[in-house]
Amino acid sequence: MEDLKARYGQALMNTFGPPKLVLTRGQGAHVWDHTGRQYLDLLGGIAVNSLGHAHPALVEAVTTQLQTLGHVSNFFATEPQVRLAERLLDLLGAAGNGKVFFANSGTEANEAAFKLTRRTGRTHVVATEGAFHGRTMGALALTSKAAYREPFEPLPGNVTFVPYGDAAALAEAVTDQTAAVIVEPLQGEAGVVAPPLLYLQQAREITSGHGALLWLDEIQTGIGRTGAWFAHQNPAVAASQAALADIVTLAKGLAGGFPIGALIATGEAADLLGPGNHGTTFGGNPVAATAALAVLDTIEKEGLLEHVTALGHHVRSELDKDDRVTEVRGAGLLIGLDLSEPVSAEVTSAALEAGFIINNPTPERIRLAPPLVLTEEQADSFLVAWPGLLDTAYGTSP
Ligand SMILES: *Cc1c(COP(=O)(O)O)cnc(C)c1O
């Protein structure tokens, strides 16, 4: 099986760098590699495996649906698709006042939303520095990282980047020509960066003042990740419940590992895309929709929002105790921290060596996005190991 890594190198395009492990199996918050070694998965497939691995509710829902009706095409409707759309609108507080378009990934949800903004008759979009919105040409045009963008320019234009969390800069950039402002409630890929608590509300006021759409990218932060259904509804992220956004995009955790993306638009924005304006072959297929419904049901049934809030507090306060950690950020189980030295890669390898999967989005930052079903005991096993992992990475002995 070591041989699989070599074969990977021969057969797969080198877009991700060499894989760290060959994984063969998962259960709950654990995965196993090809040697049978167990790891605690504190990344959850990058905030995707909300119910962990092989959750019986997800397995049962997907299996039954696939046995019943797996794919139709968007010439036809299925009940799971309609139920999921209704459910998401409900959770957003937009029942009867919004519509959903289903896609298969985050970047596709954002691409659809970007096209929707063009139907306002305006083309200017304001995005934020440090933002990540995906890899298709449109989503990439809204993503700030030069290294991702430059090899593919020219990208769709008329995008202004402003510093994240800076309401004055946003007010300066938005004009009556602005179609939309796109913003993440917490910047996930940047290492879980939080804006001031009033920021989203200010973004709502600024956009409303110019007839521009407010577009929240909740692809990483949505569906229970922060302890609320949507991060912008979480008082730990947005001071007063930010007024309804015009556009919300979702993907990662929505179907617990089954590929899905969703564009939700509310109010007048809900009718901007009309017949022929956009499409998809797979989007909204009944298996993906059923998987998402199972995730939503399970979050509710298992009381995971409360669990995620409480466990997140515990983990963040414990991580904060080490002097080598200079800042801990995030909400619920989307957690980012800054190290006093640029050794996040070393910390991540020391963790892997010790049986923990974590992530290093920047040289100084560590990100955790474990399954929402992570238990306190599992979290504690990591917290106990944490100082030793820092010792190893910093090159000091315990
Ligand atoms: C992951 C992510 C995307 C892109 O999603 P993909 O499914 O990888 O295309 C877009 N926006 C945010 C905030 C993300 O975290």
The ligand as an SDF file (V2000), in Angstrom:
LIG
                    3D

 15 15  0  0  0  0  0  0  0  0999 V2000
  -14.1410   25.7320    0.8520 C   0  0  0  0  0  0  0  0  0  0  0  0
  -14.7010   27.0560    0.5840 C   0  0  0  0  0  0  0  0  0  0  0  0
  -15.1510   27.4200   -0.6980 C   0  0  0  0  0  0  0  0  0  0  0  0
  -15.0190   26.5140   -1.9000 C   0  0  0  0  0  0  0  0  0  0  0  0
  -15.6790   25.3110   -1.7270 O   0  0  0  0  0  0  0  0  0  0  0  0
  -15.3080   24.0440   -2.6440 P   0  0  0  0  0  0  0  0  0  0  0  0
  -16.3550   23.0280   -2.3020 O   0  0  0  0  0  0  0  0  0  0  0  0
  -13.9230   23.6340   -2.2720 O   0  0  0  0  0  0  0  0  0  0  0  0
  -15.3880   24.4740   -4.0570 O   0  0  0  0  0  0  0  0  0  0  0  0
  -15.7120   28.6770   -0.8490 C   0  0  0  0  0  0  0  0  0  0  0  0
  -15.8420   29.5240    0.1850 N   0  0  0  0  0  0  0  0  0  0  0  0
  -15.4220   29.2020    1.4320 C   0  0  0  0  0  0  0  0  0  0  0  0
  -15.6120   30.1760    2.5440 C   0  0  0  0  0  0  0  0  0  0  0  0
  -14.8260   27.9700    1.6680 C   0  0  0  0  0  0  0  0  0  0  0  0
  -14.3790   27.6680    2.8850 O   0  0  0  0  0  0  0  0  0  0  0  0
  1  2  1  0
  2  3  1  0
  2 14  2  0
  3  4  1  0
  3 10  2  0
  4  5  1  0
  5  6  1  0
  6  7  2  0
  6  8  1  0
  6  9  1  0
 10 11  1  0
 11 12  2  0
 12 13  1  0
 12 14  1  0
 14 15  1  0
M  END
$$$$
